[in-house]
């Protein structure tokens, strides 16, 4: 429960613990770009021809005399290394063609001929996105076949691949349709003088925000207002969140800061029922030190009781709204249920874009106005509208990832290759880098992200400079240098990117994905770093 580290995302002992546990329903839905189930599409013969054409070209290529396809200066090479590279590139190309064939067959198997033979706009977009993906993939095959004949980025026969050809004037990384109008929601209508005290102790700020969001749902189910914890007990939430924004979105007083609540109670309050959601590893997942802190804040309490005797944070069981009402419903004025970060309640319901509670905003928990404006000013100054955001987690991540199967810690050359492929796919000129990595690692990463002979710049937030005005709002309001504010600023910039590449297993990444989903900025190309690949080298255990 120690949260003194300046690394907002370093969960220390709770990090491994959290990831060995099945993901709770309230934990941000992993926007791991999953293959969406595309609607069955209407295809015409022209589309079938477009799918078959690449195979005809390849058939002609491999049935012809390879030497006749290139100029005499290529065929006259006397170095065995060129011949070896040619053979290797052809084998790689065959492997890639096999992958492309599988993708195209999968696409074909998900199509049907509709009775009226019409294609809707949505279906056409799906067709276009799928075909553009295959066009880009075909470009990789061409590059593989021609790679033995390159010197640097120039082909020996004087031709070059058009770096803009993959897009063909279209953007394959379009935004995800979140279907906000189809949300299932619950009204949050607190009864007078009925409160739920939020307690969040697991991990770092990202974990606490997920826990806070769960408490909001429980409060809505139980018809209670939620009391935000004191900064003497938890983080100083009002520096990174706009508490009144939540009330404005709900349309009533649903969230109350701790100090305001204590004034209402004349600086002394009693927790009438302290019913613990989790029984293990300790009741309410709260230690003696934090119980003493509550008492020092003027809070007395009833004896801690377990709602379920066998509920363990390591293996949370699925729960329903009915379970919540039966175990935690009461007429007492103030109740507490302990830390609920790991709770698994109504998974499908609460993972919707915008969350499970009815409101008039895009999302309830979002960065403060000052942080939002500062992020926009940074983007306008350094990045522009079209950029990739990369959360490159490294500090303490090697041991954590290697404890997972498969590991999620990638050598920098492999990571650079994965990032370069996404740059090409998204057709973006610049990358925003949110990282805790050492300069030795980021410097090497920067040197290896090269596309068509051009280095793709990695941009980090620079140190404070009085000549620069993009961060003046934070400076004027005394927020400069606050680690939690800086972490939230990083999240906000990443959430506004055209495409986001996250760190698997990181709650920092999960909170960014939540914001992207809720704000409608999530892209079809969003993914985890080197998603679907295993590290090409993994160290041994201690």
N, C-alpha and C positions, 0 to 999 in steps of 0.2 A: 504493500500500500504506500510505499515511499514514492513521493512525486517531486523530489527536489531536483531532479535532473533537468538541465536546460534543453535536452533533446526531447521535444514534446512527444515523439513517437516511440521512445525507448521504453518498452513495457517491463524491462528487467525481468524479475522472476515471474511476473504475471503474463509476460508476452508468450512464453512457451506454453504456459498453463492455458491461456486463452485459445491458442491455436490447436491444442490437443482436444479442445472441447468442441462438440458440434456447434456450428454457428447458430446463435440465437436468432429468433424470428425478427427481433428488432434491430439486430446488427444490419447495417446497411446491406441491401441486396447486392450481391456481388455482380457488378455490371460487367463481369467478365464477358467480353463480347461473345455472347452465346449465339450459336447459329439459330437465328430466328426461324420459326416455322413459317415459311413463306406460304401465302395462299397459293393454291394450285392455279397455274397460269394458263392462259389461252395462247397457244403457239400456232403460227402459220408456217407454211413450208419455207418461207424466207428465213425464219429463225433456225429451222433445222439445217438449212444450207450453211448458215453462219457457224453453227456448231461443228459441222462435218469438215468445213474448209481447212482448218488447221491440220487435220490428219492427212488430207490429200497432199498438202504442201510438204509435210514431214515425210510421207511415203515417197514422193518424188525425190526429196533430198537424199534419203538413204539408199534409194535404188540406183541413183546416178553415180558416176565416177566422181569421188570426192575431189580428186585433183583437178578435174575440169571445171569445178565451180569457183576456183580461185585463180588468180593470176600466176604466171610462171615463177615470180619471185617467191611466192609462198611454197609452191610445190618443190622448189629447188633447195629448200632448207636442208642442210646436211647434219643438223644436230638432232640426236635422238630425243633430246628433251622436248622439242617441239612436237614430235610424233607422239611422245608419251602424253603430253598435255592435250593433244587432239583426241587421243583415245579416251582419256579421262573425262574430257568435256562432253564427248558423245555419250558416254555411259551416264553422266550426270543428267544430260538432256533427256535421255530415255527414261530415267527415273522421274524427272519432272513431268514429262509427257504422260507417264502412267498416272501421276497424281492429277493432272489436268483431265485426263480421260475419266477418272473416277468422279471428279467434281461435276463434269458435264453430264455424265450419266445420272448422277444424283439429281441434278437440275431437271433433266429430261423426265425422270421418274416421278417428279412432283408436279408435272403439268398434265393438263387434260384439254380436250377441245370442247369448249362450251357450246351450248345449243344455239346461241345467237351469234357465236363466233366474234364477240366483242371483247375488247381488253379495257379494263378500267384504268384510270390514271394511276392508282396505287399499284396495280399489277404491272403496268408498263414501267413504273419506277423500279419495281423489284427485278423485272427482266433486265433493265438497263444496268442496275447495280451488279447483278450476277454476271452479265456479259463483260462489263468493264473490269471486274475482278479477273476474269479469264484472259482479257486482253493484256492486263498488267502481268499476269502469270506467264503469258506467251512471250512477253518482252524479256523476262528472266531467262526463258529457254533460249532465246536468240543470243542473249549476252553470254550464256554458258557455252553455246556452240562456237561463238566467235572469240571467246576469251583467249585461246592460244595464239591468236593472230593480232593481239593488241600490244601496243607499246605505250604504257601509261594508259591514257584514255583514248588514244587515236588508233584506229584500225590500220593494219599494214596495207590493206588494199585501198585505203583512202576513204572508206565509208565510215559513218558513225551512226549510232542509234540516236534518234531524236528524243531528247530528254522530255519533251512535252507530249510525246505521242501517246503515253499511257492514259492521259486524261481525256483526250479527244474532245476537249471543251466541256467535259462534264466533271462533276465532283462525286467520286464514288463513296466518300466518307460523309454522307448526308446525315442529318440529325435523326434521332430515333423518335418515332411517333409514340408518345407516352400515353395517349388516350386518356387524358385527364378527366374528360366528361364521364368516363365509365367507372370512376372511383367509387368504392363502397366506403361510406364514412359513418362516424358516430358523432352526435352533437355533444359538445362539452357544456353542460349547464350545472355549475356548482351550486349546491344548496347553501343557504346563508350559514356562516360560521362553521362550516365543515371543511377540514383541511387534511392534506396528505403531505408529510414532510419528506422531501427528496433526500436520499442518502446514496451517494455514489463514491466508491472508494477504489474500485478496480482499475489498475493501470493509469494511463496518462490522460490528457485532456480529451483526446478523441474518444476514448472509452467512456469518459464521463458524459460527453455529449450524447452518446448512444444511450447510456443509462438514463439521462435526463429525459430524452425523448420517450423512453418506455414509461417513466413515471408519469409523463403527461397523459399517455394513453390510459394508464391505470386510474389516474385522477378523473378522466372523462368517464370511464366505465363506472366508477364509484360515486360520481356526481360530487366531487370535491375540488376545491381550489388547491393548486400545488404551491407549496412553500419552497422557494429556491434557497439552497444552503448558504450559510454565512461564509464569507471569505476567510474567516478564522478557522473554519472546519473543512473547507473545500477550496476550489479555485475561485478567483474573483470574476465571476461570469459577466458582470456588467461592463468589463473592459473589452470583451470580445463579442458579446451578444447584446441585442437591443431587447430588453425584457418587455418593454411596452409594446414593441412590434407584435409580440405574441398575443397580447390582449387585444390590440387593434384588429388583428386577423380573425380572432375568435368573435369579437364583437361584444365582449363582456370581460369583467375582471376574473380571469382564470388562473393567473400566475401572480404570486405575491413575493416580493423580496423579503428575505429573513428579517431585516431591520424593521421594515414596515409591519410585518406580522407581530414582532415582539412589542412594538409600540401599542398595537391593538390589544395585546395581552398584558400590558403594563409591565413589560420586561420579565415576565415569568410565564412559562407555559408547561403544561404537563401532557406527555404522550399517553393518552388513555389506553390505547392498545398498541403494543409493539409486536406485531405478528410477522414472523420472518418468512419470506418467500423461500429462502434456502436454509436448510438445517446443517449442511456440511460444506466446507470443512469446519465452519463455526457458525453459530446462529446469526442470521442476517448478514453474514459475511462482513462483520464489523468487529474490530478488536477492542481491547480494554482502553487503549490510548484514546481512541475516537469516542468511546462512551464517556470518558472523562471530559473530553473537549465539549461534548454536548451539555454536560452538567455545568461546565464553567460558563456556558453561554446563557444559563438561566433555564435550561430544559431539564425537568424531572421526568421520570418514565416508569411505566409499569414493567413487570417482569417480561423478558423476551420469551416468546412462544413460537414454536415452529408450526407453520400451516400444514406442511407435509414432512413427516419424520425422515423420509429417505431422499428428499430432494437435495441433490449435490450439484455444485457448479461444474463438476467434471462431466456430468452426464444429465443435463436438464431434460425433463420429460415434457412433451407438448401439453399445453394448457389452453383452455377456452375462456371466453368471457364469462360463461356460466360458472366455471371454476373460481374465477376472480371474485365474482359476486358472492358466492357461497362462503369463501374463506375470509374475505376482507371486508365484506359489507357490514356496516354497523351504524349506530346513531351517535357514536362518540364524536366529540368535537375535533380531536387531533389524533391521527394514527400514523404509524410508520411501518414499512414492510422491509426495510433494509436495502442493500445493493441489489439491483435487478439487471445488471449488465448482461448476465448469462441467461436470463429468462427466455423461454421459448413459448410465446403466446400468440395464437392466431397468425401464424407465419405469413400466409398468403395475403391476409387482410392488411397487416401493418407494413408490409414491404412495398406497397403501392407507391408510385410517384406522388409526392405531396403528403404522404402519410395517411393514417387511418382516421384522423379527426377532421371534421368539416370546418373549413375556414375559407376566407376570401383571398388569400395570398398564394404565392407559389409554394412556399414552405414556411413552417413555423420557426424552426431553429436555423437561423442564418447569420452571417457576420453583421456586425454593427454598421451603421451608415458611414461612419468615418473610415472603416476598413474597406467597405465596398468602393467608396470614392477613391481611396488611395490605390486600390488595385486597378481601377479604370485608368487613373492617371499614369500608373506605371506602364500599363499596356499601351496607352497612347504614346508614351515617350519612347519605349524600347522595342515593342513587339509588333504592333499593328493588329489587324483583325484576324490574320491567318497564321496561327502558330500552334505547334505541338507543345504540350506540357508534359514533363517527365518527372515523376517522383522516383528518385534513385536512392533507395535506402541502403546503407552500407554499415553504419555503426552498430555493432553487436549483432549484425544480421547473418554473418557467416555461420556461427555456431547454431543460431536459431534455425536457419534454413536447412542446414545439414542434418538436423534432428528430424526433418520431415522427409517423406518419401513420395515423390522425388524431391530433391533439394531445389530451392528457389534462389540460390546465390550463383550468379553467372560470372565467369571470367570477363574482364572488360572487353577483349576483342570480340567475344561472342555477343555481349550486350550491344556493342557498337554496330555489329552486323544487323541485329534485330531492329535497332533504332533506325538505321539507314534505310532498311526496307520499308519501315513505316513512313519515313520522310518522303520516299518515292511514291508510295501509295497515296498518301494524303496530299502530295504536291504542296508542301509547306516549306518556306524559306528559312525558318528559324525555330529554335527550341528553347522553351523556358525550363530551367533546371532547378528543381527543388530537391536538395540533397543534404545529407550530413557527411558525405564522403570527404576524404582528405584531398588536398590540392593535387597530390601525386596521382590519385585515381581520376579525378575530373580532368586533369591536364591530358592524361593518356586517352581518356574517352573522347575528348574534344579532337585530338589529333587523328582519330580513327573514324570519325563520322564524316565521310567524304562521298559525295554523289556527283558523278559526271565531272570529276576533276575539281569540284568546288567543295570547300569545307563548310559544313552547315554549323553556324555559330550556336554555342550553348550560352544562354544568358542567365546569370544569377542576379539577385538583388544586390546592388553595390552598397558599400558602407555609407553612412550619413555624410552628405556633402552639402554645405550651405549654398553652393551655387546651383544645386538641383532643387526643384520645387515640387516634384511629384509626391514626396512624402511629408510636405509641410504640415498637413492636417494632423498627422500623428505627433509631430514635434510640438505643434502649438497646444495640443491637448494633453501633453505629458505622457503619451503612450509610446514614445520612442524607446527602444531598448527592452521592452517587455517581451519576453520569450514567447508567451502565449499569444500576444498580439501579432508578433512576427509569424508564428506558425499559422494563425488564422489568415493572415495576409497571403501567405504562400498557398494555402488551400483555395482562397478566393480566386487568385490568378489562375491556378490550375483548373478550377471549375469553369472559367470563362474561355478556355482554350478551344480551338477547333477540334483537336483530338487529344486524348489523354492516355498516357502510358503509366500504369501504376506498379507498385511493389506488392507482389502477392503475399498475403499474410499480415499486412500492415493495416491497422485501424485508421491511420492517417490517410491512406489511399481510400479506404472504405468510406470515410466521411466526404472526401472529394467526389467519389462516385455518387453518393447520396445527393450532394448539392447539384451535380450535373443532371441527375435524373429529375430532381424536383424543379430545377430552373429551366429544363427543356434544352440544355446544351449538350446532352449526351450524344455521341456520334456512333455510327455503326462500326467505326474503326477503333473505338476505345478498347483497350486490352491491357493485360498484365505484361510486363517485360518478358520477351521471349516466350510468350504464351504457347503452350503445346510442345515446347522443347525441354529436354533435360540439359543441365550443364554438361559441357563436353569434358570437364575434369572436376572431380570431387575429392577433397582431401580426406585422409583417414581420421579416425576418432582418437580422442585422448586416451 
